[in-house]
């Protein structure tokens, strides 16, 4: 097992970028425009406004919120 293997929410990032055609930074910038939003509200926005699957949306939101101490 490689010590460099990505785990957790970030392990979804390559497939998210491929499927939705945008870098993860794009999705995180959309979340940054939602100060004070709850986890579920952020997930709902990605799903409804961008047709993102639940697992992918949850992975991005979880990673974003962990990075920002939310």
PyMOL Python script that loads the backbone (N, CA, C, O; Angstrom):
from pymol import cmd

cmd.read_pdbstr("""\
ATOM      1  N   UNK A   1       0.843  -1.178   0.000  1.00  0.00           N
ATOM      2  CA  UNK A   1       0.000   0.000   0.000  1.00  0.00           C
ATOM      3  C   UNK A   1       0.890   1.244   0.000  1.00  0.00           C
ATOM      4  O   UNK A   1       1.805   1.359   0.815  1.00  0.00           O
ATOM      5  N   UNK A   2       0.617   2.166  -0.911  1.00  0.00           N
ATOM      6  CA  UNK A   2       1.420   3.377  -1.046  1.00  0.00           C
ATOM      7  C   UNK A   2       1.060   4.393   0.033  1.00  0.00           C
ATOM      8  O   UNK A   2      -0.111   4.568   0.369  1.00  0.00           O
ATOM      9  N   UNK A   3       2.064   5.051   0.565  1.00  0.00           N
ATOM     10  CA  UNK A   3       1.836   6.078   1.573  1.00  0.00           C
ATOM     11  C   UNK A   3       1.194   7.319   0.960  1.00  0.00           C
ATOM     12  O   UNK A   3       0.642   8.149   1.682  1.00  0.00           O
ATOM     13  N   UNK A   4       1.259   7.455  -0.372  1.00  0.00           N
ATOM     14  CA  UNK A   4       0.716   8.618  -1.066  1.00  0.00           C
ATOM     15  C   UNK A   4      -0.729   8.423  -1.514  1.00  0.00           C
ATOM     16  O   UNK A   4      -1.303   9.315  -2.139  1.00  0.00           O
ATOM     17  N   UNK A   5      -1.313   7.297  -1.212  1.00  0.00           N
ATOM     18  CA  UNK A   5      -2.684   7.011  -1.649  1.00  0.00           C
ATOM     19  C   UNK A   5      -3.656   7.986  -0.984  1.00  0.00           C
ATOM     20  O   UNK A   5      -3.652   8.157   0.235  1.00  0.00           O
ATOM     21  N   UNK A   6      -4.478   8.614  -1.805  1.00  0.00           N
ATOM     22  CA  UNK A   6      -5.465   9.570  -1.309  1.00  0.00           C
ATOM     23  C   UNK A   6      -6.662   8.799  -0.770  1.00  0.00           C
ATOM     24  O   UNK A   6      -7.161   7.872  -1.408  1.00  0.00           O
ATOM     25  N   UNK A   7      -7.109   9.192   0.406  1.00  0.00           N
ATOM     26  CA  UNK A   7      -8.264   8.538   1.028  1.00  0.00           C
ATOM     27  C   UNK A   7      -9.296   9.592   1.405  1.00  0.00           C
ATOM     28  O   UNK A   7      -9.056  10.791   1.263  1.00  0.00           O
ATOM     29  N   UNK A   8     -10.423   9.140   1.877  1.00  0.00           N
ATOM     30  CA  UNK A   8     -11.471  10.051   2.315  1.00  0.00           C
ATOM     31  C   UNK A   8     -12.135  10.763   1.146  1.00  0.00           C
ATOM     32  O   UNK A   8     -12.060  10.295   0.010  1.00  0.00           O
ATOM     33  N   UNK A   9     -12.785  11.894   1.417  1.00  0.00           N
ATOM     34  CA  UNK A   9     -13.515  12.600   0.368  1.00  0.00           C
ATOM     35  C   UNK A   9     -12.667  12.939  -0.858  1.00  0.00           C
ATOM     36  O   UNK A   9     -13.162  12.893  -1.984  1.00  0.00           O
ATOM     37  N   UNK A  10     -11.403  13.276  -0.649  1.00  0.00           N
ATOM     38  CA  UNK A  10     -10.545  13.663  -1.776  1.00  0.00           C
ATOM     39  C   UNK A  10     -10.324  12.523  -2.760  1.00  0.00           C
ATOM     40  O   UNK A  10      -9.937  12.766  -3.902  1.00  0.00           O
ATOM     41  N   UNK A  11     -10.561  11.294  -2.343  1.00  0.00           N
ATOM     42  CA  UNK A  11     -10.381  10.173  -3.263  1.00  0.00           C
ATOM     43  C   UNK A  11     -11.391  10.217  -4.411  1.00  0.00           C
ATOM     44  O   UNK A  11     -11.182   9.579  -5.443  1.00  0.00           O
ATOM     45  N   UNK A  12     -12.469  10.955  -4.240  1.00  0.00           N
ATOM     46  CA  UNK A  12     -13.474  11.108  -5.290  1.00  0.00           C
ATOM     47  C   UNK A  12     -13.123  12.198  -6.305  1.00  0.00           C
ATOM     48  O   UNK A  12     -13.713  12.242  -7.384  1.00  0.00           O
ATOM     49  N   UNK A  13     -12.180  13.069  -5.979  1.00  0.00           N
ATOM     50  CA  UNK A  13     -11.929  14.252  -6.796  1.00  0.00           C
ATOM     51  C   UNK A  13     -11.602  13.963  -8.259  1.00  0.00           C
ATOM     52  O   UNK A  13     -12.149  14.647  -9.124  1.00  0.00           O
ATOM     53  N   UNK A  14     -10.747  12.998  -8.590  1.00  0.00           N
ATOM     54  CA  UNK A  14     -10.483  12.748 -10.019  1.00  0.00           C
ATOM     55  C   UNK A  14     -11.747  12.382 -10.803  1.00  0.00           C
ATOM     56  O   UNK A  14     -11.935  12.856 -11.924  1.00  0.00           O
ATOM     57  N   UNK A  15     -12.595  11.560 -10.235  1.00  0.00           N
ATOM     58  CA  UNK A  15     -13.812  11.178 -10.953  1.00  0.00           C
ATOM     59  C   UNK A  15     -14.807  12.334 -11.026  1.00  0.00           C
ATOM     60  O   UNK A  15     -15.544  12.451 -12.006  1.00  0.00           O
ATOM     61  N   UNK A  16     -14.838  13.183 -10.010  1.00  0.00           N
ATOM     62  CA  UNK A  16     -15.719  14.354 -10.031  1.00  0.00           C
ATOM     63  C   UNK A  16     -15.279  15.309 -11.134  1.00  0.00           C
ATOM     64  O   UNK A  16     -16.107  15.794 -11.906  1.00  0.00           O
ATOM     65  N   UNK A  17     -13.984  15.579 -11.211  1.00  0.00           N
ATOM     66  CA  UNK A  17     -13.477  16.483 -12.237  1.00  0.00           C
ATOM     67  C   UNK A  17     -13.750  15.938 -13.636  1.00  0.00           C
ATOM     68  O   UNK A  17     -14.109  16.689 -14.542  1.00  0.00           O
ATOM     69  N   UNK A  18     -13.579  14.645 -13.805  1.00  0.00           N
ATOM     70  CA  UNK A  18     -13.815  14.028 -15.110  1.00  0.00           C
ATOM     71  C   UNK A  18     -15.302  14.076 -15.475  1.00  0.00           C
ATOM     72  O   UNK A  18     -15.652  14.437 -16.598  1.00  0.00           O
ATOM     73  N   UNK A  19     -16.158  13.722 -14.551  1.00  0.00           N
ATOM     74  CA  UNK A  19     -17.593  13.639 -14.838  1.00  0.00           C
ATOM     75  C   UNK A  19     -18.241  14.996 -15.066  1.00  0.00           C
ATOM     76  O   UNK A  19     -19.082  15.138 -15.954  1.00  0.00           O
ATOM     77  N   UNK A  20     -17.856  16.004 -14.269  1.00  0.00           N
ATOM     78  CA  UNK A  20     -18.538  17.290 -14.325  1.00  0.00           C
ATOM     79  C   UNK A  20     -17.741  18.369 -15.061  1.00  0.00           C
ATOM     80  O   UNK A  20     -18.230  19.486 -15.232  1.00  0.00           O
ATOM     81  N   UNK A  21     -16.530  18.050 -15.493  1.00  0.00           N
ATOM     82  CA  UNK A  21     -15.764  18.950 -16.356  1.00  0.00           C
ATOM     83  C   UNK A  21     -15.238  20.220 -15.719  1.00  0.00           C
ATOM     84  O   UNK A  21     -14.894  21.170 -16.422  1.00  0.00           O
ATOM     85  N   UNK A  22     -15.171  20.249 -14.407  1.00  0.00           N
ATOM     86  CA  UNK A  22     -14.664  21.429 -13.693  1.00  0.00           C
ATOM     87  C   UNK A  22     -13.682  20.971 -12.625  1.00  0.00           C
ATOM     88  O   UNK A  22     -13.835  19.887 -12.060  1.00  0.00           O
ATOM     89  N   UNK A  23     -12.670  21.796 -12.344  1.00  0.00           N
ATOM     90  CA  UNK A  23     -11.745  21.443 -11.256  1.00  0.00           C
ATOM     91  C   UNK A  23     -12.450  21.572  -9.901  1.00  0.00           C
ATOM     92  O   UNK A  23     -13.457  22.269  -9.775  1.00  0.00           O
ATOM     93  N   UNK A  24     -11.917  20.907  -8.919  1.00  0.00           N
ATOM     94  CA  UNK A  24     -12.495  20.961  -7.566  1.00  0.00           C
ATOM     95  C   UNK A  24     -12.526  22.395  -7.051  1.00  0.00           C
ATOM     96  O   UNK A  24     -13.432  22.762  -6.304  1.00  0.00           O
ATOM     97  N   UNK A  25     -11.557  23.200  -7.437  1.00  0.00           N
ATOM     98  CA  UNK A  25     -11.545  24.604  -7.003  1.00  0.00           C
ATOM     99  C   UNK A  25     -12.804  25.345  -7.448  1.00  0.00           C
ATOM    100  O   UNK A  25     -13.276  26.240  -6.747  1.00  0.00           O
ATOM    101  N   UNK A  26     -13.347  24.982  -8.600  1.00  0.00           N
ATOM    102  CA  UNK A  26     -14.598  25.602  -9.077  1.00  0.00           C
ATOM    103  C   UNK A  26     -15.740  25.302  -8.107  1.00  0.00           C
ATOM    104  O   UNK A  26     -16.485  26.200  -7.715  1.00  0.00           O
ATOM    105  N   UNK A  27     -15.869  24.041  -7.728  1.00  0.00           N
ATOM    106  CA  UNK A  27     -16.958  23.651  -6.839  1.00  0.00           C
ATOM    107  C   UNK A  27     -16.786  24.279  -5.455  1.00  0.00           C
ATOM    108  O   UNK A  27     -17.761  24.687  -4.824  1.00  0.00           O
ATOM    109  N   UNK A  28     -15.538  24.352  -4.992  1.00  0.00           N
ATOM    110  CA  UNK A  28     -15.286  24.973  -3.687  1.00  0.00           C
ATOM    111  C   UNK A  28     -15.587  26.470  -3.717  1.00  0.00           C
ATOM    112  O   UNK A  28     -16.014  27.033  -2.709  1.00  0.00           O
ATOM    113  N   UNK A  29     -15.369  27.119  -4.860  1.00  0.00           N
ATOM    114  CA  UNK A  29     -15.692  28.545  -4.949  1.00  0.00           C
ATOM    115  C   UNK A  29     -17.201  28.765  -4.852  1.00  0.00           C
ATOM    116  O   UNK A  29     -17.648  29.769  -4.296  1.00  0.00           O
ATOM    117  N   UNK A  30     -17.982  27.836  -5.387  1.00  0.00           N
ATOM    118  CA  UNK A  30     -19.441  27.941  -5.250  1.00  0.00           C
ATOM    119  C   UNK A  30     -19.853  27.799  -3.786  1.00  0.00           C
ATOM    120  O   UNK A  30     -20.758  28.491  -3.321  1.00  0.00           O
ATOM    121  N   UNK A  31     -19.190  26.905  -3.071  1.00  0.00           N
ATOM    122  CA  UNK A  31     -19.497  26.719  -1.653  1.00  0.00           C
ATOM    123  C   UNK A  31     -19.073  27.937  -0.840  1.00  0.00           C
ATOM    124  O   UNK A  31     -19.742  28.308   0.124  1.00  0.00           O
ATOM    125  N   UNK A  32     -17.971  28.554  -1.227  1.00  0.00           N
ATOM    126  CA  UNK A  32     -17.486  29.744  -0.514  1.00  0.00           C
ATOM    127  C   UNK A  32     -18.489  30.897  -0.623  1.00  0.00           C
ATOM    128  O   UNK A  32     -18.511  31.788   0.227  1.00  0.00           O
ATOM    129  N   UNK A  33     -19.308  30.876  -1.662  1.00  0.00           N
ATOM    130  CA  UNK A  33     -20.314  31.920  -1.854  1.00  0.00           C
ATOM    131  C   UNK A  33     -21.570  31.668  -1.019  1.00  0.00           C
ATOM    132  O   UNK A  33     -22.572  32.369  -1.162  1.00  0.00           O
ATOM    133  N   UNK A  34     -21.506  30.660  -0.146  1.00  0.00           N
ATOM    134  CA  UNK A  34     -22.644  30.312   0.718  1.00  0.00           C
ATOM    135  C   UNK A  34     -22.275  30.395   2.191  1.00  0.00           C
ATOM    136  O   UNK A  34     -22.434  29.410   2.911  1.00  0.00           O
ATOM    137  N   UNK A  35     -21.783  31.544   2.664  1.00  0.00           N
ATOM    138  CA  UNK A  35     -21.382  31.624   4.071  1.00  0.00           C
ATOM    139  C   UNK A  35     -22.574  31.364   4.994  1.00  0.00           C
ATOM    140  O   UNK A  35     -23.679  31.860   4.773  1.00  0.00           O
ATOM    141  N   UNK A  36     -22.317  30.586   6.014  1.00  0.00           N
ATOM    142  CA  UNK A  36     -23.354  30.274   6.986  1.00  0.00           C
ATOM    143  C   UNK A  36     -24.281  29.134   6.597  1.00  0.00           C
ATOM    144  O   UNK A  36     -25.145  28.739   7.380  1.00  0.00           O
ATOM    145  N   UNK A  37     -24.105  28.598   5.378  1.00  0.00           N
ATOM    146  CA  UNK A  37     -24.965  27.495   4.941  1.00  0.00           C
ATOM    147  C   UNK A  37     -24.590  26.217   5.683  1.00  0.00           C
ATOM    148  O   UNK A  37     -23.434  26.010   6.052  1.00  0.00           O
ATOM    149  N   UNK A  38     -25.578  25.377   5.891  1.00  0.00           N
ATOM    150  CA  UNK A  38     -25.367  24.077   6.522  1.00  0.00           C
ATOM    151  C   UNK A  38     -24.830  23.094   5.488  1.00  0.00           C
ATOM    152  O   UNK A  38     -24.940  23.313   4.282  1.00  0.00           O
ATOM    153  N   UNK A  39     -24.250  22.010   5.984  1.00  0.00           N
ATOM    154  CA  UNK A  39     -23.745  20.948   5.116  1.00  0.00           C
ATOM    155  C   UNK A  39     -24.835  20.509   4.134  1.00  0.00           C
ATOM    156  O   UNK A  39     -24.599  20.426   2.929  1.00  0.00           O
ATOM    157  N   UNK A  40     -26.012  20.235   4.653  1.00  0.00           N
ATOM    158  CA  UNK A  40     -27.103  19.728   3.811  1.00  0.00           C
ATOM    159  C   UNK A  40     -27.537  20.746   2.757  1.00  0.00           C
ATOM    160  O   UNK A  40     -27.931  20.361   1.656  1.00  0.00           O
ATOM    161  N   UNK A  41     -27.471  22.021   3.075  1.00  0.00           N
ATOM    162  CA  UNK A  41     -27.832  23.066   2.114  1.00  0.00           C
ATOM    163  C   UNK A  41     -26.810  23.138   0.980  1.00  0.00           C
ATOM    164  O   UNK A  41     -27.172  23.344  -0.178  1.00  0.00           O
ATOM    165  N   UNK A  42     -25.544  22.968   1.319  1.00  0.00           N
ATOM    166  CA  UNK A  42     -24.496  22.975   0.303  1.00  0.00           C
ATOM    167  C   UNK A  42     -24.633  21.776  -0.633  1.00  0.00           C
ATOM    168  O   UNK A  42     -24.511  21.907  -1.851  1.00  0.00           O
ATOM    169  N   UNK A  43     -24.887  20.614  -0.050  1.00  0.00           N
ATOM    170  CA  UNK A  43     -25.078  19.402  -0.851  1.00  0.00           C
ATOM    171  C   UNK A  43     -26.282  19.579  -1.774  1.00  0.00           C
ATOM    172  O   UNK A  43     -26.220  19.250  -2.958  1.00  0.00           O
ATOM    173  N   UNK A  44     -27.368  20.097  -1.225  1.00  0.00           N
ATOM    174  CA  UNK A  44     -28.587  20.293  -2.014  1.00  0.00           C
ATOM    175  C   UNK A  44     -28.347  21.227  -3.195  1.00  0.00           C
ATOM    176  O   UNK A  44     -28.865  20.984  -4.284  1.00  0.00           O
ATOM    177  N   UNK A  45     -27.571  22.289  -2.998  1.00  0.00           N
ATOM    178  CA  UNK A  45     -27.279  23.225  -4.077  1.00  0.00           C
ATOM    179  C   UNK A  45     -26.507  22.532  -5.199  1.00  0.00           C
ATOM    180  O   UNK A  45     -26.844  22.699  -6.372  1.00  0.00           O
ATOM    181  N   UNK A  46     -25.476  21.757  -4.856  1.00  0.00           N
ATOM    182  CA  UNK A  46     -24.702  21.069  -5.883  1.00  0.00           C
ATOM    183  C   UNK A  46     -25.577  20.080  -6.650  1.00  0.00           C
ATOM    184  O   UNK A  46     -25.437  19.932  -7.864  1.00  0.00           O
ATOM    185  N   UNK A  47     -26.461  19.415  -5.951  1.00  0.00           N
ATOM    186  CA  UNK A  47     -27.338  18.433  -6.586  1.00  0.00           C
ATOM    187  C   UNK A  47     -28.385  19.107  -7.474  1.00  0.00           C
ATOM    188  O   UNK A  47     -28.584  18.693  -8.616  1.00  0.00           O
ATOM    189  N   UNK A  48     -29.048  20.128  -6.965  1.00  0.00           N
ATOM    190  CA  UNK A  48     -30.147  20.740  -7.713  1.00  0.00           C
ATOM    191  C   UNK A  48     -29.663  21.680  -8.816  1.00  0.00           C
ATOM    192  O   UNK A  48     -30.206  21.666  -9.920  1.00  0.00           O
ATOM    193  N   UNK A  49     -28.666  22.482  -8.532  1.00  0.00           N
ATOM    194  CA  UNK A  49     -28.214  23.479  -9.513  1.00  0.00           C
ATOM    195  C   UNK A  49     -27.227  22.927 -10.529  1.00  0.00           C
ATOM    196  O   UNK A  49     -27.075  23.491 -11.613  1.00  0.00           O
ATOM    197  N   UNK A  50     -26.551  21.824 -10.190  1.00  0.00           N
ATOM    198  CA  UNK A  50     -25.482  21.318 -11.058  1.00  0.00           C
ATOM    199  C   UNK A  50     -25.613  19.834 -11.379  1.00  0.00           C
ATOM    200  O   UNK A  50     -24.700  19.239 -11.952  1.00  0.00           O
ATOM    201  N   UNK A  51     -26.740  19.238 -11.013  1.00  0.00           N
ATOM    202  CA  UNK A  51     -27.032  17.828 -11.309  1.00  0.00           C
ATOM    203  C   UNK A  51     -25.933  16.876 -10.832  1.00  0.00           C
ATOM    204  O   UNK A  51     -25.650  15.861 -11.468  1.00  0.00           O
ATOM    205  N   UNK A  52     -25.330  17.223  -9.712  1.00  0.00           N
ATOM    206  CA  UNK A  52     -24.267  16.389  -9.158  1.00  0.00           C
ATOM    207  C   UNK A  52     -24.892  15.267  -8.327  1.00  0.00           C
ATOM    208  O   UNK A  52     -25.907  15.466  -7.659  1.00  0.00           O
ATOM    209  N   UNK A  53     -24.282  14.108  -8.378  1.00  0.00           N
ATOM    210  CA  UNK A  53     -24.749  12.987  -7.571  1.00  0.00           C
ATOM    211  C   UNK A  53     -24.526  13.245  -6.093  1.00  0.00           C
ATOM    212  O   UNK A  53     -23.661  14.032  -5.710  1.00  0.00           O
ATOM    213  N   UNK A  54     -25.314  12.572  -5.268  1.00  0.00           N
ATOM    214  CA  UNK A  54     -25.249  12.789  -3.818  1.00  0.00           C
ATOM    215  C   UNK A  54     -23.868  12.487  -3.241  1.00  0.00           C
ATOM    216  O   UNK A  54     -23.354  13.269  -2.440  1.00  0.00           O
ATOM    217  N   UNK A  55     -23.265  11.380  -3.629  1.00  0.00           N
ATOM    218  CA  UNK A  55     -21.954  11.014  -3.091  1.00  0.00           C
ATOM    219  C   UNK A  55     -20.878  12.012  -3.458  1.00  0.00           C
ATOM    220  O   UNK A  55     -20.047  12.370  -2.624  1.00  0.00           O
ATOM    221  N   UNK A  56     -20.887  12.465  -4.706  1.00  0.00           N
ATOM    222  CA  UNK A  56     -19.896  13.446  -5.138  1.00  0.00           C
ATOM    223  C   UNK A  56     -20.096  14.779  -4.427  1.00  0.00           C
ATOM    224  O   UNK A  56     -19.136  15.400  -3.972  1.00  0.00           O
ATOM    225  N   UNK A  57     -21.351  15.211  -4.337  1.00  0.00           N
ATOM    226  CA  UNK A  57     -21.634  16.479  -3.656  1.00  0.00           C
ATOM    227  C   UNK A  57     -21.216  16.406  -2.186  1.00  0.00           C
ATOM    228  O   UNK A  57     -20.621  17.349  -1.665  1.00  0.00           O
ATOM    229  N   UNK A  58     -21.516  15.317  -1.530  1.00  0.00           N
ATOM    230  CA  UNK A  58     -21.157  15.149  -0.129  1.00  0.00           C
ATOM    231  C   UNK A  58     -19.647  15.154   0.063  1.00  0.00           C
ATOM    232  O   UNK A  58     -19.146  15.731   1.028  1.00  0.00           O
ATOM    233  N   UNK A  59     -18.920  14.519  -0.845  1.00  0.00           N
ATOM    234  CA  UNK A  59     -17.458  14.481  -0.745  1.00  0.00           C
ATOM    235  C   UNK A  59     -16.866  15.882  -0.839  1.00  0.00           C
ATOM    236  O   UNK A  59     -15.992  16.240  -0.050  1.00  0.00           O
ATOM    237  N   UNK A  60     -17.334  16.669  -1.789  1.00  0.00           N
ATOM    238  CA  UNK A  60     -16.809  18.035  -1.949  1.00  0.00           C
ATOM    239  C   UNK A  60     -17.146  18.880  -0.729  1.00  0.00           C
ATOM    240  O   UNK A  60     -16.283  19.580  -0.199  1.00  0.00           O
ATOM    241  N   UNK A  61     -18.389  18.818  -0.285  1.00  0.00           N
ATOM    242  CA  UNK A  61     -18.810  19.626   0.862  1.00  0.00           C
ATOM    243  C   UNK A  61     -18.048  19.215   2.121  1.00  0.00           C
ATOM    244  O   UNK A  61     -17.600  20.078   2.876  1.00  0.00           O
ATOM    245  N   UNK A  62     -17.897  17.933   2.355  1.00  0.00           N
ATOM    246  CA  UNK A  62     -17.178  17.469   3.543  1.00  0.00           C
ATOM    247  C   UNK A  62     -15.732  17.953   3.529  1.00  0.00           C
ATOM    248  O   UNK A  62     -15.216  18.405   4.551  1.00  0.00           O
ATOM    249  N   UNK A  63     -15.086  17.859   2.385  1.00  0.00           N
ATOM    250  CA  UNK A  63     -13.696  18.304   2.272  1.00  0.00           C
ATOM    251  C   UNK A  63     -13.602  19.819   2.472  1.00  0.00           C
ATOM    252  O   UNK A  63     -12.731  20.300   3.197  1.00  0.00           O
ATOM    253  N   UNK A  64     -14.488  20.556   1.837  1.00  0.00           N
ATOM    254  CA  UNK A  64     -14.497  22.019   1.959  1.00  0.00           C
ATOM    255  C   UNK A  64     -14.697  22.437   3.418  1.00  0.00           C
ATOM    256  O   UNK A  64     -13.966  23.283   3.932  1.00  0.00           O
ATOM    257  N   UNK A  65     -15.683  21.843   4.072  1.00  0.00           N
ATOM    258  CA  UNK A  65     -15.972  22.226   5.452  1.00  0.00           C
ATOM    259  C   UNK A  65     -14.828  21.842   6.396  1.00  0.00           C
ATOM    260  O   UNK A  65     -14.538  22.573   7.343  1.00  0.00           O
ATOM    261  N   UNK A  66     -14.189  20.723   6.150  1.00  0.00           N
ATOM    262  CA  UNK A  66     -13.038  20.331   6.986  1.00  0.00           C
ATOM    263  C   UNK A  66     -11.873  21.307   6.798  1.00  0.00           C
ATOM    264  O   UNK A  66     -11.206  21.676   7.765  1.00  0.00           O
ATOM    265  N   UNK A  67     -11.637  21.718   5.567  1.00  0.00           N
ATOM    266  CA  UNK A  67     -10.562  22.678   5.279  1.00  0.00           C
ATOM    267  C   UNK A  67     -10.790  24.014   5.999  1.00  0.00           C
ATOM    268  O   UNK A  67      -9.841  24.674   6.421  1.00  0.00           O
ATOM    269  N   UNK A  68     -12.055  24.396   6.130  1.00  0.00           N
ATOM    270  CA  UNK A  68     -12.389  25.690   6.699  1.00  0.00           C
ATOM    271  C   UNK A  68     -12.848  25.614   8.155  1.00  0.00           C
ATOM    272  O   UNK A  68     -13.357  26.592   8.703  1.00  0.00           O
ATOM    273  N   UNK A  69     -12.670  24.468   8.766  1.00  0.00           N
ATOM    274  CA  UNK A  69     -13.010  24.321  10.172  1.00  0.00           C
ATOM    275  C   UNK A  69     -14.487  24.504  10.471  1.00  0.00           C
ATOM    276  O   UNK A  69     -14.858  25.004  11.533  1.00  0.00           O
ATOM    277  N   UNK A  70     -15.316  24.104   9.543  1.00  0.00           N
ATOM    278  CA  UNK A  70     -16.764  24.265   9.721  1.00  0.00           C
ATOM    279  C   UNK A  70     -17.410  22.972  10.194  1.00  0.00           C
ATOM    280  O   UNK A  70     -18.623  22.925  10.395  1.00  0.00           O
TER     281      UNK A  70
END
""", "prot")
cmd.dss("prot")
cmd.show_as("cartoon", "prot")
cmd.util.cbc("prot")
cmd.orient("prot")
